[in-house]
Amino acid sequence: MASVVVVGTQWGDEGKGKVVDLLTNYADCIVRFQGGNNAGHTLVVNGKKYVFHIIPSGILYEDKTCMIGNGVIIDPGVLLQEMDELNGKGLPVTPGRLLISENAHLIMPYHQMLDHAREASLSRGKKIGTTGRGIGPCYMDKVGRVGIKAGDFLDTDQFLAKLQTNVEEKNFFLTKQYGAEPASFAAIKEQFAGFAEKLAPFIGNVSVELDKARRGGKNILFEGAQGTQLDIDHGTYPFVTSSNTIAGNACIGSGFGPAHIDEVIGILKAYTTRVGEGPFPSELPEGDKVGDELQKKGGEFGATTGRRRRCGWLDMVVANDAVRLNGLTGLAITKLDVLSGQPKLQIGRKYSVEGEVFDCMPSNIRKTALAEPVYEEVEGWQEDITGVRDLADLPQKARDYVRRIEDISGIAPVIISVGPDREETLLLRNPFEK
């Protein structure tokens, strides 16, 4: 029995979905513990592409239990759409296969309206790059103790009382501060009554069920969203998401004791990408030949937004921050195949900022924006590695690159991905096997 947390080490989009899918083979329960439908996990299984936004990607396995923890915020319409799509593909989503925490907060239409209105009011250069899906405003209500939880679907009177109060308050800001249209209490009431009827059978106490699973000797896999540098406390603030993305939140966001976590696996893309606004020290600007090649070959478009991902060289300052913040016990290196064909590779080792050297991300966002990476150059390889299934069969220079990552981070790889398909993976060590 083991409990394993999977987190992103960069700015998200590292390929967590594929790694979670691989490790799900060995897990009994798969738990999503933070974020909302502003994140997407893409899987390619037998040539078929699946994109998940809220439901843990372990739902592809019929004999697994998937759970949505209290740290997740849920857009009920998006969740039901995802469930319908899976049902249509012959993957029935039933209460026995999916459990939703009664303490998970709900994204309401007025959250999305506020999200758009606030972003539109910001001047160019100060925009956060929000997806507009209501994530930030929903977390604000949660912290402000006025949020509506999934469990409120089970108590109509309580749900409507909270809704009435919130609509009145939100409409004041929408109309008076932003000059936007107000939200309709009647429309939301009708829409969410339908949501409640469909989702009520799936709602329960995730924390209790996880404890039963642990005591019963089950393997538990915790699935994070986004990446370490998007953490609300430890990321490149304010260009971050609205939740804690690091491994510590696996416990808080699911109601699971920290003493019971056995492994923390960090997903590290073999180069670096970022979607949206914010500093990105190792970025190769649009139009740069290498950057454009990585973007095209890696299919670097956001799974949720479709936005072009900014691409750059591997940044080990970012990686080492993730080692420290998450307490990583292993690395899963993804998209190594995308680097094939590059004659030389650059690895960012430190930052130079106004004559000062940093070996961690500056907390001052102005300095982060000015950070210039100090690179170490290594040899690239030309061979196509997508058919490789054993570490020894990788080209020597590819193995040297992987070893350099291990040397700099101090963390050994447990997984290496050499292509998008489920089979194009090297499992070096199974974190569920102690």
Stockholm file with secondary structure:
# STOCKHOLM 1.0

chainA/1-434         MASVVVVGTQWGDEGKGKVVDLLTNYADCIVRFQGGNNAGHTLVVNGKKYVFHIIPSGILYEDKTCMIGNGVIIDPGVLLQEMDELNGKGLPVTPGRLLISENAHLIMPYHQMLDHAREASLSRGKKIGTTGRGIGPCYMDKVGRVGIKAGDFLDTDQFLAKLQTNVEEKNFFLTKQYGAEPASFAAIKEQFAGFAEKLAPFIGNVSVELDKARRGGKNILFEGAQGTQLDIDHGTYPFVTSSNTIAGNACIGSGFGPAHIDEVIGILKAYTTRVGEGPFPSELPEGDKVGDELQKKGGEFGATTGRRRRCGWLDMVVANDAVRLNGLTGLAITKLDVLSGQPKLQIGRKYSVEGEVFDCMPSNIRKTALAEPVYEEVEGWQEDITGVRDLADLPQKARDYVRRIEDISGIAPVIISVGPDREETLLLRNPFEK
#=GR chainA/1-434 SS CCEEEEEESSSSCSSHHHHHHHHHTTCSEEEECSBCTTCCEEEEETTEEEEESSSCGGGGSTTCEEEECTTBEECHHHHHHHHHHHHHTTCCCCTTTEEEETTCEECCHHHHHHHHHHHHHSCTTSCCCCCSSSHHHHHHHHHTTCCCBGGGGGCHHHHHHHHHHHHHHHHHIIIIISCCCCCCHHHHHHHHHHHHHHHGGGEECHHHHHHHHHHTTCCEEEECCSCGGGCTTTSSTTSSCSSCCSTHHHHHTTTCCGGGCCEEEEEEESSEEECSSSCCTTBCCTTCHHHHHHHHHTTCBCTTTCCBCEEECEEHHHHHHHHHHHTCSEEEEECGGGGTTCSEEEEEEEEEETTEEESSCCSSHHHHHHCEEEEEEEECCCSCCTTCCSGGGSCHHHHHHHHHHHHHHSCCEEEEECSSBTTSEEESCCTTCC
#=GC SS_cons         CCEEEEEESSSSCSSHHHHHHHHHTTCSEEEECSBCTTCCEEEEETTEEEEESSSCGGGGSTTCEEEECTTBEECHHHHHHHHHHHHHTTCCCCTTTEEEETTCEECCHHHHHHHHHHHHHSCTTSCCCCCSSSHHHHHHHHHTTCCCBGGGGGCHHHHHHHHHHHHHHHHHIIIIISCCCCCCHHHHHHHHHHHHHHHGGGEECHHHHHHHHHHTTCCEEEECCSCGGGCTTTSSTTSSCSSCCSTHHHHHTTTCCGGGCCEEEEEEESSEEECSSSCCTTBCCTTCHHHHHHHHHTTCBCTTTCCBCEEECEEHHHHHHHHHHHTCSEEEEECGGGGTTCSEEEEEEEEEETTEEESSCCSSHHHHHHCEEEEEEEECCCSCCTTCCSGGGSCHHHHHHHHHHHHHHSCCEEEEECSSBTTSEEESCCTTCC
//
